[in-house]
């Protein structure tokens, strides 16, 4: 089994679930959710997402930036916005927090598992959007199952993507040289 070397960590941040832009580090991220009462008065939790902690656009009219607006959520359905800094979900203590949340079953299980993979598995976030193409092109065949990738598979997907990007860049540069030289 190949484990990605620590000095070659490929984690370069996370994708914000609201705006799609990069959350560059743990301190810039926030994990939030919505809590509402269902028709029987029981608490129901949904909307788990990883977003920018602060407003990333200085001139944005939305003071909450990518985060839920608590006032709007309360007006909509008496929802309460809850959240924690992304760094609370990182490392061994963060993994323990995630596991306790999974054990409590108060949050949607699939959303919690996906958050755990995004925060705890090196390279998962970077490879996530590339895996489908890599599987269809035969770069990897997941040993466990779709959505659950070993470090060697993540590493292979990222190397493949880097080579693919380099090849495209080389073709464009070659085409540009040809255009300029004629």
N, C-alpha and C positions, 0 to 999 in steps of 0.2 A: 504494500500500500504506500503510495506517495503522498506525503503531506507537504503542503506549500511552505517553503522556508519563510520564517518570520521576517527576514530582511527584504523579502520580495512581496510583501503584503500588497494585495491588489485592491483592498478596500479603499475606495476614493470617495466615499460618501454614499448617500442614499437618494432615491428619487422621492420628491415630495408628492404625496398622494393627492394633493389638491392642484398644484400648479405644474407639476411634472419637472420642475427645475431641481438642480442639485442642492441637497442639504450636505454641505461639505464636511462637517465633523459632528461629533456627539453633542457638543455644546450648542450647536445651531439647530438641533432637532427637538421635536416635541411629539409625544404620543398622546392622542386624545380619543375620547369616546363620548357617546351620548347615552344618558340614562333617562328612561321615561317609565311611566306606569302603564301596564297593559289594561285591557277592559275590566279585568278582575282585580285591579289594584296591585298586581304583582310587579316588581321592578323588571324592566326589560332593557338590556344593554345592546347597543349596536353602534355602527359608524366608527369602529376602531380604525385609526389611520395615523400614519407618520407624516408630519408636516414641519414646515419651518417654525422655529420657536418664536421668532420676531418677524415683523413685517419686513420683507426683503426689498420692497420697492418704496423708496423714501417718499415719493409723491403719490402713493396709492391712496385713494379716498377711503379704502377699507382699513380702519385702524387695527383690526384683528389680523390683517394679512391673510395667511393661509389657514389660520385656526378658525374653528367654529366661533360664531358670534353668540355669546351666551344669551343676550337679550332676544335675538331672533329665534334661537332654539326654544327658549322658554315660551315665547309668544306662539310659536308654531304648534307645539304639542306638550307644553309644560316640561320640556326636556331640560335636563341639567347637564352641562358640559363638565367633564372631568378629564384630567390629564396629568402627565408626569414628564419630566425632562427625559429625552432619549437616553442620556447617559445612565439613568436608573435601570435600563434594560440591558446594559452591556456588561461583559465580564461574567465571572462566576456568580456574583450576587444578583446580577440582572437575569441570568439563566434561572436561578432559584426563584426569583420573583415571577418570571414567566411560567415556570413549572407549577408554582402555587396557584397562579391564575387559571391554568389549564385544569388543575385538580379541583378547583372550586366550581368550575363549569358555569360561572356567571356571565361569561363573555362567549361570543360565537367561537367555537373551537377552531374552525378552519382559519379564521382571521388571526387568532392567537398563534397558531402553529406557523402561519406565514410570517407574522411579525418576528417570531423566534428565529426562523431561518434567515430573515433579512438582517437581523441585528447580530446574531451569534455565529453564523457560518461565514467564514472568510470567503469573499468572492461571489457569494450567492447573489447579492444585489446586482453586481456588475454583469453576471452571466445570465440573469433571469430572462431578459428580453431576447437573448441570443440562442437559448437552449432549443427552442422549437426548430429553428433553421438548422442548427448543428445536428440534431437528431435526424431530421429529414434528409440531410446530406451525408449521413453515416459517420459523422465525426465522433459521436458517442452513442452508446446504447445504454441507457441508465440501468445500473445493476440492481438498484432497489426498486424504484418505480418512478413514474413521471412526477416531477415536483420535488423529488428527494434525490439529491446528487452527492456523490462522494467528492472529496477534495480533488482527486485525480481527474474526475470528469469535469469539474468546474475549471480546473487548470487547463485541460485540453480545449474546452470551449473558448476560453479567453485567449489562448495561444492561436487557435484557429481564427478567431475574430481579428486578432492583431495582424496576422498574416494576410487575411482577406482585405483589411483596411490598407495595409502596406501595398498590396498588389493593385488595389484601385488607385491609390495615390501615385504609384509608379506609372500606371497606364495614363493617368491624366497628365503627369509631368512629361511623359514621352510624347503625348499628343500635343501638348503646349510647345515642346521643343520643335516638333515637326512643323507646327503652324508658324512659329517665329522664324525658322530657318528657310522657309519657302518664300 
